Amino acid sequence: MSSYKLLTPGPLTTTEKVKREMLIDRCTWDDDYKNVTQVIRKQLLDLAQVDESEYTAVLMQGSGSFIVESVLTTAIGEEDKVLILANGAYGERIVEMAEVLKLQHVVYSVPYDEQPSLLEVQALLEKDPSITHVAVVHCETTTGILNPIKEIGEVVHSFNKTFIVDAMSSFGGVPMDLSGLYIDFCISSANKCIQGVPGFGFVIAKTEVLEKCNGQARSVALDLYNQWEVMKKDGKWRFTSPTHVVAAFAKALEELLEEGGIRARYERYAKNNHLLRSRLSALGFKAYITEELQSPIITTFLFPHKEFSFEHFYHEMKKAGFVIYPGKLTDVDTFRVGNIGDIHEEDMLALCEVIENYMVVKNNEN
């Protein structure tokens, strides 16, 4: 396969150093490897700006959806009820999981280009005191919208409910103080803003809340509490861990710190996003999400006209060395461009130049 710049929300473009870490085979039982796991867990707490006396980090095998499901099946008991806020495909996936797990739940859905209303969240919690948990996606990669978890967290906290945040596409790329946001379970994945590769995810949880989850899980492999019980002792995973991926993630964490931490990475992503939106706007590509609601993670663009062929556009971009994403909306034609990974200003400028040349050629043909 050829080498491309992945302008996607994960898997994404990684550095050569991260790739090279996967060339060494490691043993899951080895003390050196288990120590890598423990170091990662501590670094994640530091990135979340929380103290290990109050929070803990648990690593779990699988893709991001595996990790979300591990939290749902572990944290929400038979007598509990979760309010799910959905304004995209990943919020809707949480609903699907709740249905399959037979969790008591209520859904508050809003259009994909809108944020949940704080007043409506408050009204739902007032109306139904049986709700014990609230779940929301921070950055909906369906569209790129960023949901107001700080304000939602304040409402959830005021009702003394457990707050679950799917921060899959935001943690490591958007500054977050978990305790200040009143988050009890923060979920993310190795192959997102920390710029590792796919294979595992992680949960940063309030310890006292996780401790109450013993025996609730409806799954053996996805039992987050049992994973934590084993891992917290010496870094051992319950079942075979993705050793190469863990090593790559450890290197990616080092690179994040070398870059200047989450704030510096956020600024790079935001610059990528602003450059992309402004240059494509001049070419007639309208962003689906308004600027004030836009995350720096991924941007959704409407097709510029009815004759626009995404398939042709995609293959021309790929020939030029860039892989973009199809849209995930059903009611309007869109495509998406990711701003995260080892992507810098020169990459975005090169992409925009390719798109500009493409549009000139297509306009001349028409």
TIROLO-871887 format. One line per 8 residues: their letters; for each residue x, y, z of N, C-alpha, C. Coordinates in pm, whole numbers, plus 50000, padded with zeros to 5 digits. Each point is the difference from the previous one (the first is absolute). Layout:
BEGIN
A = X,Y,Z,X,Y,Z,X,Y,Z; ...
***
This chain:
BEGIN
MSSYKLLT = 50083,49880,50000,49917,50120,50000,50087,50125,50000; 49950,50104,49937,50071,50128,50001,49981,50069,50134; 50085,50099,50025,49991,50076,50123,49918,50126,49974; 49898,50022,50085,49913,50116,49984,49995,50079,50130; 49965,50126,49988,49963,50080,50116,49854,49969,50030; 49974,49945,50117,49863,49966,50037,49933,50121,50063; 49908,50061,49928,49925,50114,50051,49866,49947,50052; 50011,49915,50099,49886,49928,50055,50002,50016,50152
PGPLTTTE = 49889,49966,50068,49995,50018,50146,50057,49882,50077; 50080,49917,49938,50061,49885,50066,49944,49870,49945; 50088,49908,49951,50146,50012,50000,50047,50125,49927; 50116,50046,50039,50050,50125,49945,50149,49986,49968; 50056,50106,49944,50141,50000,49966,50085,50004,50127; 50089,49904,50014,50088,49993,50117,50144,50031,49958; 50083,50030,50098,50140,50033,49972,50080,49872,49977; 50117,50017,49943,50088,49885,49977,50043,49937,50132
KVKREMLI = 50022,50083,50103,50042,49946,50129,49892,49911,50061; 49876,50041,49988,49889,49917,50051,49995,49868,49923; 50014,50006,49870,49999,49877,49920,50114,49906,50039; 50119,50056,50023,50117,49917,50029,49986,49926,50133; 49923,50054,50093,49982,49933,50129,49935,49864,49983; 49929,49981,49889,49928,49873,49979,50088,49893,49936; 50126,50029,49977,50090,49903,49940,50059,49904,50102; 49977,50026,50127,50054,49916,50108,49887,49918,50061
DRCTWDDD = 50024,49869,50016,49902,49913,50064,50017,50005,50151; 49889,50003,50072,50003,50011,50147,49912,49893,50062; 50033,49963,50122,49926,49897,50073,49903,50065,50097; 49875,49952,50000,49897,50060,50086,50030,49981,50149; 50076,49894,50034,50027,49972,50141,50128,50066,50051; 50076,50059,49909,50129,50057,50038,49983,50126,50085; 50081,50013,50102,49989,50115,50091,50024,50132,49928; 50093,50002,49904,50026,50123,49927,49876,50044,49922
YKNVTQVI = 49932,49904,49940,49879,50033,49924,49888,50045,50094; 49983,49930,50110,49895,50040,50095,50028,50140,50056; 50126,50034,50013,50034,50134,50047,49960,50106,49898; 50012,49966,49871,49955,50092,49895,49852,50032,50019; 49920,49898,50028,49857,50020,50024,49978,50093,50118; 50073,49980,50108,49982,50084,50119,50040,50145,49974; 50105,50019,49924,50042,50136,49965,49894,50069,49915; 49945,49926,49903,49894,50055,49916,49881,50043,50086
RKQLLDLA = 49961,49916,50094,49885,50031,50085,50022,50129,50078; 50120,50018,50049,50030,50123,50076,50002,50122,49908; 50058,49984,49882,50006,50112,49906,49861,50044,49957; 49908,49906,49984,49864,50035,49961,49932,50084,50108; 50025,49968,50125,49944,50080,50109,50057,50141,49997; 50128,50011,49971,50063,50132,49991,49937,50082,49887; 49976,49935,49886,49939,50071,49888,49858,50044,50032; 49931,49920,50082,49863,50033,50039,49994,50101,50113
QVDESEYT = 50117,50039,50051,50012,50099,50107,49929,49955,50128; 50013,49870,50030,49937,49947,50121,50105,49930,50085; 49967,49981,50127,50092,49939,50096,49968,49852,50014; 50105,49919,50013,49979,49855,50011,49937,49959,50132; 49986,50094,50093,49926,49969,50123,49849,49999,49976; 49956,50059,49888,49857,50008,49969,49961,49928,49871; 50093,49988,49906,49970,49940,49870,50097,49886,49970; 49957,49914,49910,50085,49890,49954,49982,49984,49850
AVLMQGSG = 50100,49940,49936,49993,49976,49856,50004,49850,49975; 49911,49953,49912,49992,49858,49966,50014,49987,49849; 50090,49913,49956,50017,49973,49858,49919,49876,49965; 49941,50000,49881,49913,49889,49960,50021,49968,49852; 50013,49871,49968,50018,49958,49862,49880,50037,49913; 50028,50025,49872,49890,50023,49906,49995,50140,49943; 49907,50021,49908,49979,50132,49942,49924,50089,50097; 49981,50126,49962,49931,50093,50087,49863,49955,50043
SFIVESVL = 49924,49939,49908,49866,49953,50034,50004,49890,50105; 50105,49915,49997,50015,49898,50104,50010,50067,50137; 50075,50110,50005,50024,50065,50128,49874,50068,50051; 49926,50063,49908,49873,50061,50039,49907,49893,50058; 49992,49887,49932,49911,49893,50047,50047,49944,50134; 50133,49996,50022,50051,49951,50128,49955,50089,50115; 49994,50131,49974,49953,50094,50104,49851,49981,50023; 49923,49991,49892,49855,49987,50015,49963,49873,50076
TTAIGEED = 50064,49888,49962,49963,49874,50064,50050,49991,50143; 50105,50074,50034,50057,49995,50134,49939,50103,50093; 49976,50119,49950,49962,50112,50087,49850,50008,50026; 49919,49944,49912,49855,50017,50010,49936,49868,50043; 49952,49996,50122,49941,49879,50055,49856,49979,49957; 49944,49888,50042,49864,49964,49960,49896,50100,50049; 50025,50061,50115,49904,50096,50056,50027,50143,49953; 50109,50020,49928,50037,50134,49954,49930,50034,49870
KVLILANG = 50010,50128,49963,49940,50048,49875,50088,50111,49944; 50030,49992,49872,50090,50096,49939,49926,50089,49901; 50026,50130,50009,49953,50098,49902,50110,50016,49896; 49969,49971,49875,50098,50007,49892,49971,50121,49913; 50097,50090,49987,49987,50117,49914,50060,49966,49865; 49923,50013,49894,50047,49956,49868,49979,50107,49895; 50109,50040,49935,49989,50088,49883,50097,49955,49891; 50010,49867,49985,50086,49944,49897,50001,49848,50009
AYGERIVE = 50072,49937,49909,50001,49854,49990,50060,49933,50123; 50093,50067,50068,50064,49934,50114,49916,50011,50127; 49923,50107,50013,49901,50004,50106,49893,49894,49976; 49962,49983,49873,49901,49898,49965,50055,49859,50021; 50131,49984,49986,50060,49869,50027,49991,49967,50149; 50012,50101,50085,49982,49977,50144,49858,49952,50028; 49904,50059,49929,49860,49957,50014,49987,49854,49958; 50063,49963,49888,49994,49862,49952,50060,49905,50104
MAEVLKLQ = 50111,50040,50059,50062,49916,50104,49907,49984,50119; 49937,50110,50042,49908,49994,50114,49885,49904,49972; 49953,50001,49876,49890,49911,49963,50044,49853,50005; 50118,49970,49945,50049,49862,49997,50031,49952,50142; 50056,50089,50083,50033,49964,50139,49876,49999,50090; 49887,50045,49943,49874,50008,50074,50013,50092,50122; 50067,50113,49979,50011,50101,50104,49874,50086,49999; 49955,50038,50116,49893,50099,50007,50058,50133,49949
HVVYSVPY = 49933,50062,49904,50056,50122,49944,49892,50089,49941; 50034,50126,49987,49916,50097,49931,50091,50079,49908; 49948,50035,49883,50083,50064,49898,49952,50143,49976; 50095,50093,50000,49971,50138,49960,50080,50027,49872; 49931,50003,49887,50064,50020,49869,49976,50141,49950; 50102,50056,49937,49987,50130,49934,50061,49987,49861; 49970,50091,49907,50060,49995,49866,50153,49998,50007; 50059,49941,49898,50145,49980,50000,50081,50130,50002
DEQPSLLE = 49941,50110,49958,50074,50126,49999,49965,50089,50119; 49939,49939,50103,49965,50076,50120,50056,49933,50124; 50026,50080,50104,50040,49947,50130,49877,49971,50085; 50011,49906,50093,49889,49978,50092,49970,50126,50081; 49873,50022,50028,49958,50115,50081,50020,49971,50148; 50068,50089,50069,50024,49981,50143,49868,50003,50077; 49909,50085,49955,49869,50009,50067,49922,49871,49984; 50013,49937,49882,49930,49874,49977,50061,49888,50084
VQALLEKD = 50133,49998,50011,50066,49900,50084,49953,50015,50145; 49996,50123,50046,49954,50027,50136,49855,49956,50018; 49917,50031,49901,49858,49963,50008,49982,49849,50004; 50079,49928,49923,49990,49854,49998,50042,49939,50134; 50103,50056,50060,50045,49950,50131,49900,50034,50110; 49936,50115,49989,49897,50037,50098,49877,49911,49986; 49966,49970,49875,49879,49922,49972,50014,49854,50041; 50122,49947,49988,50021,49856,50023,50111,49978,50103
PSITHVAV = 49966,49998,50127,50102,49983,50105,50062,49861,50001; 49944,49906,49921,50059,49865,49995,50128,49997,49916; 50026,50106,49923,50123,50006,49921,50119,50010,50096; 50099,49913,49979,50119,49997,50087,50126,50041,49926; 50000,49987,49867,50119,50028,49920,49963,50086,49880; 50095,50079,49953,49984,50078,49876,50121,49972,49913; 49977,49968,49872,50108,49970,49906,49993,50092,49879; 50116,50050,49958,50006,50090,49885,50133,49981,49928
VHCETTTG = 50000,50027,49869,50123,50000,49921,50054,50143,49999; 50127,50018,50031,50057,50135,50003,50014,50055,49858; 50083,49935,49918,50013,50041,49861,49935,49895,49912; 49889,50034,49937,49929,49907,49911,50070,50000,49865; 50079,49895,49974,50073,49994,49875,49909,49976,49880; 49872,49977,50024,49903,49996,49892,50006,50131,49922; 50012,50110,50072,49996,50133,49939,50119,50087,50036; 50059,49979,50118,50105,50088,50049,49952,50097,50106
ILNPIKEI = 49872,49989,50038,49946,50091,50101,50059,49968,50137; 50023,50103,50081,50053,49984,50135,49888,50032,50098; 49964,49902,50082,49891,50019,50095,50050,50064,50129; 49915,50079,50067,50041,50079,50117,50005,49917,50128; 50101,49915,50015,50002,49909,50114,50019,50073,50133; 50063,50117,49998,50015,50075,50126,49864,50039,50055; 49917,50058,49914,49868,50045,50043,49909,49881,50031; 50009,49895,49918,49920,49880,50026,50043,49937,50132
GEVVHSFN = 50131,49995,50022,50053,49943,50124,49951,50073,50123; 49988,50131,49991,49951,50077,50114,49855,49964,50032; 49920,49982,49894,49860,49961,50021,49993,49860,50061; 50077,49907,49946,50001,49863,50049,50044,49996,50146; 50102,50077,50032,50052,50004,50137,49897,50057,50097; 49926,50099,49954,49900,50063,50088,49890,49901,50039; 49981,49896,49918,49901,49896,50031,50065,49875,50061; 50131,50008,50023,50074,49890,50062,49989,49870,49919
KTFIVDAM = 50015,50013,49867,49996,49884,49911,50143,49965,49956; 50018,49878,49951,50129,49957,49947,50014,50046,49856; 50114,50061,49967,50020,50062,49868,50100,49917,49920; 49952,49947,49886,50083,49920,49908,50023,50081,49873; 50127,50021,49966,50034,50079,49881,50084,49917,49904; 49947,49982,49880,50075,49940,49891,50087,50110,49940; 50127,50003,50043,50094,50100,49952,50097,49937,49900; 49946,49906,49924,50081,49921,49907,50086,50088,49912
SSFGGVPM = 49939,50099,49938,50071,50081,49901,50045,50135,50054; 49996,50017,50130,50041,50130,50055,50109,49990,50105; 50003,49892,50079,50099,49993,50107,50141,49996,49942; 50084,50087,50050,50136,50012,49949,50015,50109,49896; 49886,50046,49946,50005,50106,49900,49923,50125,50042; 49920,49986,50104,49924,50112,50057,50027,50001,50150; 50049,50111,50056,50029,50003,50144,49877,49967,50083; 50017,49911,50099,49889,49957,50084,50048,49980,50143
DLSGLYID = 49928,50059,50094,50021,49977,50142,49882,49917,50048; 50021,49870,50013,49888,49909,50024,49922,50032,50127; 50072,50034,50107,49929,50028,50124,49919,50129,49988; 50055,50100,49931,49927,50125,49980,49881,49984,49908; 50002,49894,49918,49888,49972,49910,49901,49901,50061; 50030,49954,50121,49914,49906,50074,49982,49867,49925; 50105,49958,49927,49993,49875,49924,50037,49883,50091; 49914,49898,50001,50027,49879,50079,50068,49892,49916
FCISSANK = 49963,49992,49873,50064,49905,49908,50031,50073,49870; 50128,50012,49969,50045,50063,49875,50061,49892,49913; 49949,49986,49878,50038,49889,49912,50072,50052,49877; 50113,49936,49966,50069,50038,49877,50076,49879,49945; 50074,50024,49892,50064,49890,49927,50144,50035,49964; 50081,49897,49981,50143,50020,49974,50026,50070,49867; 49910,49984,49903,50026,50045,49864,49931,50131,49965; 49981,50084,50100,49938,50130,49974,50102,50112,50026
CIQGVPGF = 49967,50096,50085,50083,50120,50012,50137,49975,50064; 50017,49891,50072,50133,49970,50053,50089,49944,49890; 49940,49962,49889,50071,49966,49877,50075,49867,50007; 49935,49902,50065,50049,49864,49995,49931,49925,49888; 50001,49865,50011,49938,49917,49897,49885,49921,50061; 49908,49946,49918,49883,49930,50055,50036,49872,50073; 49918,49965,50100,50019,49874,50069,49953,49999,50144; 49995,50117,50062,49946,50007,50136,49949,50141,50027
GFVIAKTE = 49921,50010,50107,49952,50129,50046,50022,50010,50149; 49949,50107,50057,50021,50019,50144,49884,50078,50061; 49986,49981,50129,49897,50070,50077,50068,50067,50118; 49975,50127,50016,50045,50071,50120,49877,50018,50087; 50001,49934,50116,49879,49992,50082,50024,50053,50140; 49896,50057,50056,50004,50036,50142,50000,49870,50080; 50102,49982,50083,50022,49872,50065,49882,49957,50086; 49944,50091,50077,49891,49962,50089,49876,49957,49923
VLEKCNGQ = 49982,50051,49879,49887,49960,49916,50026,49863,49939; 50123,49977,49953,50035,49870,49943,49992,49889,50105; 50038,50032,50122,49997,49899,50106,49860,49944,50025; 49898,50079,49969,49862,49956,50022,49948,49909,49889; 50084,49975,49897,49954,49926,49883,50030,49851,50005; 50057,49954,50108,50038,49859,50011,49878,49910,49981; 50011,49906,49905,49894,49903,49979,49888,50042,49908; 50006,50122,49945,49889,50049,49916,50014,49963,49853
ARSVALDL = 50121,49974,49953,50023,49982,49857,49924,49880,49946; 49946,50016,49880,49929,49893,49931,50093,49929,49901; 50129,50024,50012,50099,49942,49909,50124,49963,50080; 50065,49892,49960,50126,49962,50063,50115,50084,49943; 50013,50000,49869,50113,50069,49936,49993,50151,50019; 49878,50056,50008,49986,50146,50008,49973,50049,50142; 50028,49918,50099,49979,50040,50139,50110,50098,50041; 49966,50127,50000,50099,50104,50030,50048,49991,50144
YNQWEVMK = 49911,49966,50092,50039,49991,50140,50104,49889,50020; 49976,49883,49945,50095,49890,50015,50133,50030,49931; 49993,50069,49887,50123,50041,49931,50083,50089,50093; 49933,50093,50065,50066,50092,50092,50058,49927,50120; 49924,49906,50056,50045,49925,50117,50132,49928,49974; 50014,49945,49880,50123,49929,49964,50111,50099,49965; 49966,50100,49920,50100,50092,49946,50063,50090,50106; 49922,50040,50099,50051,50097,50097,50111,49942,50087
KDGKWRFT = 50011,49867,50006,50100,49937,50086,50141,50019,49945; 50019,49959,49874,50135,50009,49944,50003,50028,49850; 49886,50038,49943,49997,50031,49857,49964,49882,49912; 49964,49888,50058,49963,49882,49920,49859,50017,49943; 49986,49968,49871,49868,49996,49938,49938,49863,50026; 49868,49992,50012,49936,49869,50026,50023,49903,49885; 49980,50046,49877,50013,49916,49884,50109,50057,49910; 50037,49928,49896,50112,50042,49914,49983,50144,49955
SPTHVVAA = 50099,50080,50028,49993,50142,49964,50071,50024,49866; 49966,50109,49932,50065,50032,49872,50137,50063,50026; 50100,49919,50026,50130,50047,50049,50064,50103,49906; 49995,49976,49871,50062,50093,49906,49930,50137,50003; 49868,49994,50013,49921,50123,50003,50025,50079,50128; 50014,49929,50111,50028,50065,50128,50135,50071,49996; 50099,49934,49943,50133,50062,49988,49995,50124,49912; 49926,49992,49890,49985,50115,49912,49931,50116,50071
FAKALEEL = 49901,49966,50082,49927,50103,50074,50091,50069,50102; 50086,49924,50064,50095,50058,50095,50090,50102,49930; 50045,49966,49880,50082,50094,49923,49917,50121,49958; 49875,49979,49961,49913,50111,49961,49978,50096,50117; 49989,49947,50120,49987,50086,50119,50125,50085,50019; 50115,49940,49979,50126,50076,50009,49999,50115,49900; 49956,49971,49878,49999,50102,49896,49899,50112,50030; 49889,49963,50063,49903,50102,50040,50063,50099,50098
LEEGGIRA = 50074,49948,50097,50066,50087,50097,50108,50084,49933; 50074,49940,49906,50104,50074,49929,49942,50114,49917; 49878,49980,49950,49935,50104,49920,49956,50119,50085; 49990,49978,50131,49956,50107,50089,49871,49968,50072; 49956,49873,49989,49879,49958,50071,49874,50024,49919; 49889,49980,50067,49870,50005,49932,49970,50139,49944; 50037,50103,50073,49972,50136,49953,50069,50027,49867; 50127,49961,49988,50074,50022,49876,49940,49918,49886
RYERYAKN = 49961,49877,50031,49940,49916,49896,49864,50055,49957; 49923,50048,50095,49871,50062,49968,50020,50119,49905; 50100,50080,50027,50024,50118,49916,50040,49959,49858; 50078,49892,49988,50036,49951,49866,49877,49949,49926; 49919,49921,50069,49878,49949,49937,49907,50115,49960; 49985,50098,50088,49910,50112,49972,50050,50081,49880; 50131,50013,49990,50057,50073,49885,49974,49923,49872; 50018,49866,50005,49968,49917,49885,49855,50020,49956
NHLLRSRL = 49911,49999,50100,49857,50011,49973,49963,50135,49939; 50055,50106,50058,49969,50135,49950,50050,50018,49857; 50120,49951,49974,50057,50011,49866,49914,49924,49899; 49961,49880,50035,49919,49918,49912,49865,50065,49972; 49931,50043,50105,49867,50058,49983,50005,50127,49915; 50098,50085,50024,50006,50128,49929,50035,49979,49852; 50095,49912,49972,50041,49978,49862,49890,49929,49919; 49933,49903,50062,49894,49928,49928,49875,50085,49985
SALGFKAY = 49976,50090,50095,49886,50090,49989,50013,50087,49875; 50122,50043,49971,50023,50083,49882,49976,49924,49870; 50003,49866,50009,49977,49916,49883,49855,49956,49987; 49915,50043,50092,49859,49966,49993,49958,49882,50086; 50090,49952,50085,49966,49890,50092,49950,50060,50132; 49875,49974,50032,49943,50052,50124,50011,49896,50111; 50049,50043,50117,50010,49910,50114,49862,49973,50058; 49976,49876,50039,49869,49961,50053,49977,50058,50139
ITEELQSP = 50105,50009,50080,49990,50051,50137,50045,50145,50004; 49925,50086,50067,50039,50140,50013,50131,50011,50078; 50071,50108,49975,50135,50015,50057,50001,49995,50151; 49897,50056,50065,50000,50005,50147,49976,49863,50063; 49947,49905,49924,49975,49865,50052,50102,49898,49949; 50090,50045,49914,50094,49910,49934,50115,49958,50092; 50029,49873,50000,50118,49950,50071,50122,50014,49909; 50121,49991,50057,50120,50001,49915,50038,49860,49953
IITTFLFP = 49910,49903,50015,50033,49860,49977,49971,49956,49857; 49879,50023,49953,49959,49960,49866,49894,50097,49949; 50001,50025,49870,49908,50096,49941,49917,49931,49893; 49869,50025,50002,49908,49946,49900,49966,50111,49900; 50013,49968,49871,49970,50096,49895,49886,49948,49912; 49912,50092,49962,49895,49968,49904,50058,49991,49860; 49941,49917,49916,50041,49998,49860,49978,50140,49941; 50093,50050,49919,49987,50137,49948,49889,50017,49897
HKEFSFEH = 49962,49890,49930,49892,50007,49901,49949,49859,49973; 49889,49990,49930,49933,49872,49979,50083,49903,49916; 50084,50053,49913,50078,49914,49911,50129,49950,50065; 50026,50044,50121,50125,49963,50068,50002,49849,50027; 50108,49934,49961,50015,49856,50022,50103,49978,50110; 49953,49952,50116,50094,49975,50108,50096,49889,49963; 49953,49896,49930,50087,49888,49964,50118,50047,49916; 49974,50085,49902,50107,50052,49915,50092,50090,50081
FYHEMKKA = 49940,50087,50080,50076,50092,50085,50091,49922,50095; 49943,49896,50063,50076,49919,50095,50122,49937,49933; 49980,49940,49884,50111,49931,49934,50106,50098,49949; 49958,50119,49960,50097,50101,49958,50082,50049,50120; 49935,50016,50114,50073,50039,50121,50097,49890,50042; 49955,49875,49986,50085,49887,50038,50122,49992,49908; 49980,50025,49871,50113,49999,49907,50101,50108,50035; 49951,50108,50060,50088,50110,50041,50063,49977,50137
GFVIYPGK = 49960,49888,50066,50064,49965,50126,49919,50029,50125; 49868,50027,49983,49915,50031,50115,49876,49910,50002; 49972,49941,50115,49879,49920,50017,49903,50076,50088; 49882,50029,49946,49897,50071,50075,49888,49902,50034; 49894,50051,50063,49892,49915,50051,49869,50030,49929; 49919,49898,49971,49865,50028,49949,49914,50060,50110; 49888,50058,49963,49907,50053,50099,49928,49890,50072; 49940,50034,50113,49925,49901,50079,49856,50047,50021
LTDVDTFR = 49955,50093,49919,49864,50050,50009,49914,49934,49893; 49872,49984,50029,49909,49937,49905,49911,50101,49928; 49985,50119,50058,49906,50096,49943,50066,50103,49909; 50133,50002,49995,50071,50097,49918,50133,49940,49959; 50047,50034,49880,50126,49946,49949,50119,50077,50058; 50090,49927,50063,50115,50064,50065,50124,49912,49988; 50115,50059,50029,50123,49925,50023,50071,50065,50118; 50098,49929,50057,50067,50050,50120,50151,49999,49982
VGNIGDIH = 50065,50097,50066,50145,50008,49999,50048,50011,50145; 50085,49909,50041,50054,50002,50136,50115,50098,50012; 50012,50060,50117,50105,50098,50026,50104,49948,50099; 49988,49873,50041,50085,49949,50107,50104,49902,49946; 50089,49955,50087,50110,49914,49961,50124,50082,49973; 50100,49936,49941,50126,50068,49969,49983,50082,49872; 49910,50099,50009,49965,50087,49888,50031,50143,50041; 50072,50070,49914,50046,50134,50033,49957,50101,49894
EEDMLALC = 50034,50126,50021,49954,50105,49910,50037,49972,49855; 50122,49951,49978,50043,49975,49862,49916,49891,49933; 49953,49905,50081,49913,49896,49945,49865,50057,49959; 49944,50085,50086,49871,50060,49969,50010,50093,49879; 50111,50074,49991,50019,50088,49884,50010,49918,49872; 50072,49887,50008,50012,49914,49882,49866,49942,49960; 49920,49956,50098,49867,49947,49971,49913,50105,49934; 49998,50119,50057,49916,50107,49945,50041,50034,49857
EVIENYMV = 50129,49996,49972,50046,50027,49864,49952,49892,49904; 50004,49875,50044,49950,49889,49917,49852,50017,49972; 49923,50037,50104,49855,50019,49982,49972,50118,49908; 50076,50107,50016,49982,50117,49914,50025,49964,49853; 50107,49925,49975,50030,49959,49863,49892,49907,49945; 49950,49913,50085,49894,49909,49960,49875,50077,49958; 49963,50099,50079,49879,50076,49970,50015,50082,49873; 50121,50051,49976,50025,50076,49875,49981,49910,49879
VKNNEN = 50057,49878,50008,49989,49905,49889,49855,49962,49977; 49928,49968,50109,49861,49958,49985,49912,50114,49948; 50027,50122,50046,49921,50114,49951,50025,50024,49851; 50124,49981,49957,50031,50018,49857,49932,49892,49916; 49992,49878,50057,49934,49890,49927,49852,50028,49980; 49941,50068,50102,49857,50029,49993,49971,50125,49917
***
